[in-house]
Amino acid sequence: FAYYDETRQGQGYLRATGQYDQDRRHGLWTFYQENSQVTLTVTYYQGILDGPAVAYDELGQIRAKGSFSQGSASEYWEKFTNGVSVGLVKPERAFLWTHEMNEYVATLVVEWP
């Protein structure tokens, strides 16, 4: 499955790719910025976040790595600055934000202490 957003001057641009199983997200999903840069990869199991998650900045460098288990974020996430790991950090919270008007526009929010 590939979702293209066609809201900008009639030009479609890729926002998300992934698979569905019984109408639920399943397996690896990749979300993209308007400039086609990958912004996020997450893994679903039967519609629930379950597996590795990687968030990227606007330059395409990794900014956070962690995982979800049955929808809940892992306790520790690897934090990156300018694409370089600065170690494992316990975030104040980590969650997947999905735009209320478009479920294919998503951002991984990781709030560091």
Backbone as ProteinMPNN parsed JSONL, in Angstrom:
{"seq_chain_A": "FAYYDETRQGQGYLRATGQYDQDRRHGLWTFYQENSQVTLTVTYYQGILDGPAVAYDELGQIRAKGSFSQGSASEYWEKFTNGVSVGLVKPERAFLWTHEMNEYVATLVVEWP", "coords_chain_A": {"N_chain_A": [[0.84, -1.18, 0.0], [0.527, 2.209, -0.805], [0.334, 5.569, 0.058], [-0.545, 8.6, -1.363], [-0.445, 12.055, -0.997], [-2.45, 14.516, -2.261], [-2.779, 17.261, -2.013], [-1.376, 19.539, -2.576], [-1.108, 21.866, -4.899], [-2.117, 20.148, -6.874], [-0.203, 18.214, -7.125], [0.859, 15.039, -6.342], [2.368, 13.567, -3.507], [4.39, 11.171, -1.889], [3.341, 9.851, 1.189], [3.085, 7.678, 2.931], [3.978, 4.209, 3.252], [3.192, 0.764, 3.381], [1.787, -2.334, 4.656], [-1.422, -3.946, 4.745], [-3.321, -6.177, 6.735], [-6.149, -7.928, 6.919], [-7.575, -5.49, 7.01], [-6.06, -4.047, 8.834], [-3.14, -2.297, 9.877], [-0.04, -3.862, 9.279], [3.131, -5.181, 9.872], [6.124, -3.592, 8.575], [5.947, -0.083, 8.401], [6.426, 2.919, 6.643], [6.848, 6.368, 6.9], [6.71, 9.56, 5.308], [8.192, 12.811, 4.742], [7.085, 15.933, 3.279], [9.039, 16.495, 1.414], [9.813, 14.071, 0.452], [11.605, 12.752, 2.047], [12.384, 10.205, 4.375], [10.649, 10.091, 7.395], [9.929, 8.502, 9.484], [9.955, 5.14, 10.638], [8.025, 2.411, 11.552], [6.755, -0.528, 13.22], [4.004, -2.652, 12.917], [1.725, -4.947, 14.445], [-0.961, -6.651, 13.589], [-2.456, -4.206, 13.551], [-1.564, -2.879, 15.814], [1.014, -0.996, 17.341], [4.074, -2.57, 17.435], [7.151, -3.499, 17.822], [10.312, -2.47, 16.312], [11.076, 1.068, 16.146], [11.973, 3.954, 14.386], [12.938, 7.272, 14.256], [13.453, 10.085, 12.163], [15.261, 13.113, 11.391], [14.73, 16.319, 9.71], [16.778, 16.304, 7.871], [17.186, 13.717, 7.291], [18.66, 12.255, 9.074], [19.071, 9.935, 11.76], [17.162, 10.459, 14.677], [16.009, 9.293, 16.882], [15.738, 6.036, 18.334], [13.875, 3.22, 19.132], [11.439, 1.032, 20.578], [8.199, -0.529, 20.361], [5.861, -2.361, 22.308], [3.117, -4.212, 22.066], [1.677, -1.816, 21.671], [2.696, -0.088, 23.598], [5.336, 2.145, 24.435], [8.829, 1.362, 24.639], [10.89, 1.395, 27.614], [13.426, 2.636, 27.555], [15.104, 4.65, 25.142], [17.194, 5.101, 22.303], [18.995, 7.983, 21.914], [19.818, 10.463, 19.505], [22.082, 12.897, 18.241], [22.581, 15.068, 15.669], [22.679, 12.812, 14.034], [24.346, 11.091, 15.422], [24.76, 8.713, 17.94], [23.952, 9.378, 21.314], [23.548, 7.838, 23.417], [21.527, 5.661, 25.581], [18.422, 6.777, 26.735], [15.928, 7.528, 29.094], [12.932, 8.477, 28.032], [10.631, 11.201, 28.737], [8.179, 10.791, 27.641], [6.988, 8.794, 24.911], [5.44, 8.523, 21.848], [3.245, 7.762, 19.094], [2.175, 10.203, 17.01], [-0.654, 10.965, 15.156], [-2.038, 12.701, 12.479], [-5.148, 14.305, 12.839], [-6.863, 14.645, 10.664], [-5.786, 13.132, 8.668], [-4.754, 10.008, 8.559], [-2.403, 9.077, 7.51], [-0.386, 10.818, 7.876], [2.093, 11.086, 10.027], [3.978, 11.323, 13.088], [6.703, 10.505, 15.135], [6.788, 11.159, 18.422], [9.108, 11.955, 20.774], [9.832, 12.835, 23.893], [12.388, 14.225, 25.595], [14.027, 14.238, 28.83]], "CA_chain_A": [[0.0, 0.0, 0.0], [1.223, 3.499, -0.818], [-0.602, 6.692, 0.121], [-0.048, 9.858, -1.911], [-1.23, 13.228, -0.624], [-2.578, 15.337, -3.465], [-3.359, 18.53, -1.6], [-0.496, 20.659, -2.898], [-1.058, 22.264, -6.303], [-2.414, 19.013, -7.723], [0.928, 17.295, -7.162], [0.836, 14.019, -5.305], [3.659, 13.167, -2.964], [4.293, 9.984, -1.058], [3.275, 10.116, 2.625], [3.214, 6.457, 3.728], [3.942, 2.908, 2.596], [3.071, -0.334, 4.332], [0.862, -3.399, 4.291], [-2.598, -4.205, 5.571], [-3.766, -7.559, 6.887], [-7.511, -7.868, 7.453], [-7.878, -4.067, 7.219], [-5.251, -3.469, 9.916], [-1.723, -2.16, 9.536], [0.713, -5.037, 9.707], [4.489, -5.164, 9.349], [6.854, -2.323, 8.533], [5.343, 1.093, 7.772], [7.349, 4.033, 6.489], [6.176, 7.652, 6.701], [7.584, 10.475, 4.586], [7.954, 14.246, 4.77], [6.665, 16.458, 1.975], [10.182, 16.485, 0.494], [10.06, 12.645, 0.176], [12.559, 12.228, 3.027], [11.769, 9.341, 5.389], [10.555, 10.727, 8.7], [9.608, 7.536, 10.527], [9.616, 3.749, 10.336], [7.463, 1.716, 12.712], [6.264, -1.862, 12.927], [2.691, -2.974, 13.478], [1.257, -6.328, 14.456], [-2.422, -6.639, 13.572], [-2.977, -2.883, 13.838], [-1.011, -2.331, 17.054], [2.462, -0.777, 17.29], [4.753, -3.683, 18.081], [8.422, -3.727, 17.154], [11.217, -1.322, 16.261], [10.643, 2.374, 15.641], [13.098, 4.856, 14.144], [12.518, 8.607, 13.824], [14.496, 10.81, 11.442], [15.07, 14.563, 11.349], [14.441, 16.855, 8.379], [17.91, 16.017, 6.986], [17.246, 12.281, 7.092], [19.511, 11.62, 10.084], [18.325, 9.329, 12.863], [17.083, 11.27, 15.889], [15.622, 8.431, 18.005], [15.472, 4.622, 18.052], [13.293, 2.513, 20.266], [10.499, 0.012, 20.142], [6.889, -0.621, 20.995], [5.396, -3.709, 22.606], [1.663, -4.193, 22.206], [1.207, -0.444, 21.707], [3.383, 0.727, 24.605], [6.731, 2.46, 24.123], [9.828, 0.781, 25.535], [11.287, 2.317, 28.677], [14.61, 3.399, 27.145], [15.264, 4.893, 23.717], [18.505, 5.625, 21.938], [18.9, 9.372, 21.467], [20.841, 10.848, 18.54], [22.272, 14.312, 17.939], [23.243, 15.148, 14.358], [22.844, 11.466, 13.519], [25.302, 10.338, 16.24], [24.152, 8.246, 19.188], [24.445, 9.932, 22.578], [23.26, 6.84, 24.435], [20.157, 5.319, 25.936], [17.803, 7.763, 27.612], [14.533, 7.253, 29.422], [12.183, 9.678, 27.673], [9.463, 11.514, 29.549], [7.15, 10.017, 26.961], [7.196, 8.506, 23.495], [4.18, 8.062, 21.27], [3.044, 8.045, 17.679], [1.135, 11.2, 16.768], [-1.242, 10.871, 13.832], [-2.858, 13.874, 12.164], [-6.567, 13.985, 13.0], [-7.559, 14.665, 9.379], [-5.135, 12.242, 7.715], [-4.042, 8.984, 9.323], [-1.135, 8.748, 6.868], [0.592, 11.828, 8.271], [2.419, 10.666, 11.392], [5.253, 11.737, 13.658], [7.057, 9.875, 16.4], [7.116, 12.181, 19.41], [9.915, 11.472, 21.895], [10.15, 13.995, 24.725], [13.53, 13.911, 26.449], [14.059, 15.035, 30.071]], "C_chain_A": [[0.881, 1.238, 0.0], [0.171, 4.597, -0.828], [0.085, 7.948, -0.387], [-0.991, 10.978, -1.51], [-1.269, 14.15, -1.828], [-3.13, 16.723, -3.148], [-2.526, 19.736, -2.016], [-0.417, 20.874, -4.403], [-1.268, 21.089, -7.256], [-1.305, 17.988, -7.824], [0.821, 16.298, -6.01], [2.237, 13.737, -4.804], [3.44, 12.07, -1.937], [4.308, 10.36, 0.416], [3.484, 8.853, 3.454], [3.212, 5.233, 2.828], [3.865, 1.844, 3.676], [2.05, -1.341, 3.836], [-0.317, -3.44, 5.258], [-2.837, -5.705, 5.613], [-5.114, -7.487, 7.593], [-7.866, -6.439, 7.887], [-7.143, -3.435, 8.392], [-3.809, -3.365, 9.439], [-0.965, -3.349, 10.106], [2.092, -4.998, 9.056], [5.083, -3.764, 9.362], [6.061, -1.256, 7.783], [6.376, 2.203, 7.754], [6.54, 5.284, 6.181], [7.191, 8.648, 6.154], [7.187, 11.929, 4.823], [7.512, 14.69, 3.376], [7.795, 16.45, 0.954], [10.635, 15.063, 0.146], [11.094, 12.014, 1.094], [11.802, 11.346, 4.025], [11.782, 10.072, 6.726], [10.402, 9.71, 9.83], [9.429, 6.148, 9.94], [9.138, 3.109, 11.632], [6.937, 0.362, 12.261], [4.946, -2.09, 13.653], [2.496, -4.484, 13.495], [-0.256, -6.271, 14.62], [-2.997, -5.314, 14.065], [-2.435, -2.209, 15.077], [0.492, -2.143, 16.879], [3.163, -1.865, 18.082], [6.033, -3.986, 17.305], [9.233, -2.452, 17.095], [10.562, -0.073, 15.68], [11.879, 3.254, 15.503], [12.535, 6.171, 13.615], [13.714, 9.329, 13.217], [14.206, 12.306, 11.48], [14.855, 15.01, 9.903], [15.576, 16.641, 7.382], [18.068, 14.528, 6.705], [18.154, 11.554, 8.063], [18.64, 11.058, 11.208], [18.333, 10.273, 14.056], [16.674, 10.449, 17.107], [15.364, 7.021, 17.499], [14.913, 3.991, 19.308], [12.38, 1.426, 19.749], [9.188, 0.145, 20.909], [6.582, -2.089, 21.235], [3.911, -3.618, 22.916], [1.134, -2.778, 22.431], [1.898, 0.469, 22.691], [4.846, 0.921, 24.228], [7.662, 1.797, 25.123], [10.312, 1.844, 26.517], [12.457, 3.202, 28.266], [14.682, 3.477, 25.631], [16.672, 5.411, 23.478], [18.314, 7.015, 21.339], [20.074, 9.693, 20.552], [20.883, 12.366, 18.419], [23.101, 14.392, 16.669], [23.568, 13.764, 13.806], [23.795, 10.587, 14.304], [24.644, 9.971, 17.568], [24.796, 8.916, 20.396], [24.061, 9.016, 23.738], [21.78, 6.596, 24.664], [19.629, 6.309, 26.963], [16.367, 7.326, 27.877], [13.727, 8.515, 29.102], [11.037, 9.926, 28.648], [8.24, 10.832, 28.961], [7.53, 9.84, 25.503], [5.882, 7.953, 22.953], [4.126, 8.433, 19.796], [1.884, 9.022, 17.559], [0.668, 11.055, 15.335], [-2.161, 12.066, 13.621], [-4.333, 13.495, 12.192], [-7.33, 13.94, 11.683], [-6.978, 13.663, 8.372], [-4.276, 11.237, 8.467], [-2.696, 8.603, 8.721], [-0.077, 9.831, 7.061], [0.885, 11.565, 9.742], [3.805, 11.151, 11.791], [5.481, 10.959, 14.941], [7.512, 10.977, 17.342], [7.874, 11.511, 20.547], [10.334, 12.709, 22.674], [11.226, 13.601, 25.724], [13.484, 14.759, 27.715], [15.013, 16.219, 29.947]], "O_chain_A": [[1.872, 1.301, 0.728], [-0.768, 4.563, -1.623], [1.156, 8.32, 0.091], [-2.206, 10.857, -1.668], [-0.223, 14.523, -2.358], [-3.874, 17.29, -3.948], [-2.962, 20.87, -1.812], [0.275, 20.132, -5.1], [-0.662, 21.042, -8.327], [-1.446, 16.993, -8.535], [0.705, 16.685, -4.848], [3.184, 13.676, -5.587], [2.44, 12.049, -1.219], [5.184, 11.104, 0.855], [4.004, 8.932, 4.567], [2.55, 5.203, 1.791], [4.415, 2.014, 4.764], [1.517, -1.214, 2.734], [-0.22, -3.03, 6.415], [-2.584, -6.412, 4.637], [-5.201, -7.035, 8.734], [-8.385, -6.216, 8.981], [-7.564, -2.393, 8.892], [-3.318, -4.219, 8.701], [-1.199, -3.785, 11.234], [2.212, -4.807, 7.845], [4.607, -2.874, 10.066], [5.569, -1.49, 6.679], [7.109, 2.404, 8.723], [5.663, 5.273, 5.317], [8.375, 8.593, 6.487], [6.022, 12.243, 5.068], [7.562, 13.916, 2.42], [7.538, 16.404, -0.249], [11.725, 14.876, -0.396], [11.424, 10.841, 0.925], [10.709, 11.7, 4.466], [12.811, 10.607, 7.137], [10.702, 10.007, 10.986], [8.828, 5.987, 8.878], [9.771, 3.251, 12.678], [6.705, 0.135, 11.074], [4.794, -1.769, 14.832], [3.039, -5.203, 12.656], [-0.762, -5.885, 15.673], [-3.91, -5.294, 14.891], [-2.807, -1.073, 15.37], [1.171, -3.014, 16.337], [2.88, -2.06, 19.264], [6.001, -4.646, 16.266], [8.894, -1.463, 17.745], [9.647, -0.137, 14.859], [12.728, 3.293, 16.394], [11.761, 6.191, 12.659], [14.841, 9.201, 13.695], [13.051, 12.72, 11.586], [14.805, 14.187, 8.99], [15.37, 16.78, 6.176], [18.97, 14.119, 5.973], [18.399, 10.358, 7.901], [17.608, 11.631, 11.559], [19.375, 10.824, 14.413], [16.949, 10.844, 18.24], [14.848, 6.821, 16.399], [15.42, 4.205, 20.409], [12.528, 0.956, 18.62], [9.09, 0.82, 21.933], [6.991, -2.955, 20.462], [3.507, -3.016, 23.911], [0.259, -2.558, 23.269], [1.712, 1.684, 22.636], [5.512, -0.005, 23.765], [7.337, 1.679, 26.304], [10.161, 3.042, 26.277], [12.481, 4.389, 28.591], [14.37, 2.518, 24.926], [17.264, 6.07, 24.333], [17.565, 7.195, 20.379], [21.195, 9.246, 20.795], [19.851, 13.034, 18.485], [24.201, 13.843, 16.605], [24.611, 13.568, 13.182], [24.041, 9.447, 13.908], [24.048, 10.818, 18.232], [26.02, 9.011, 20.492], [24.229, 9.377, 24.902], [20.912, 7.216, 24.048], [20.309, 6.637, 27.936], [15.685, 6.817, 26.988], [13.825, 9.511, 29.819], [10.538, 9.006, 29.295], [7.371, 10.355, 29.69], [8.29, 10.627, 24.937], [5.293, 7.037, 23.526], [4.862, 9.299, 19.323], [0.757, 8.718, 17.951], [1.477, 11.024, 14.407], [-2.967, 12.398, 14.49], [-4.723, 12.473, 11.627], [-8.351, 13.259, 11.594], [-7.599, 13.378, 7.348], [-3.198, 11.575, 8.956], [-1.923, 7.881, 9.35], [1.002, 9.763, 6.472], [0.033, 11.792, 10.602], [4.68, 11.36, 10.95], [4.561, 10.776, 15.739], [8.511, 11.65, 17.084], [7.354, 10.61, 21.205], [11.1, 13.534, 22.176], [11.007, 12.754, 26.59], [12.964, 15.875, 27.692], [15.163, 16.993, 30.892]]}, "name": "protein", "num_of_chains": 1, "seq": "FAYYDETRQGQGYLRATGQYDQDRRHGLWTFYQENSQVTLTVTYYQGILDGPAVAYDELGQIRAKGSFSQGSASEYWEKFTNGVSVGLVKPERAFLWTHEMNEYVATLVVEWP"}
